[in-house]
């Protein structure tokens, strides 16, 4: 890790270094916007928002404010050098109200009615906030293959209904 003496601030150089197409994509999909849809942040602001938000997790592991800032600066440098970019949900949502940083969710589905409908509820909550949500249900419990065919058919229909995409 670089020392704070070596890099004391977030550089704004990325704002002028991006290709026009990259800037257009950021403005349309990733940068914060006002109520009229106009960007309210520059690419450097987005990278700082993401870096500081991700680095803030270090507080949970006893890191000092200076160590958290150093981690944020390191992460910022990785992103603005285009050496590493996190997934789209992280770029869009880190440091914002939604705070949904994952693009993939694995939900367990148990055997009881309560567990099945808890999974349905959790799936619905993810659908509510995920822009592009695809769900795949894999039931791989060996005991289910020993069940009568009627049980397997019911399980199949449940899986189909859970994974059906909502109409737009």
Secondary structure, DSSP 8 states (H G I E B T S, - for coil): ---TTT--S---THHHHS-HHHHHHIIIIIS-B-TTS-B-S-HHHHHHHHHHHHHGGGGGGT--HHHHHHHHHHHHHHHHTTS----HHHHHHTTSSS----S-------SSHHHHHHHHHHHHHHHHH-SS---------HHHHTS-HHHHHHHHHHHHHHH-----
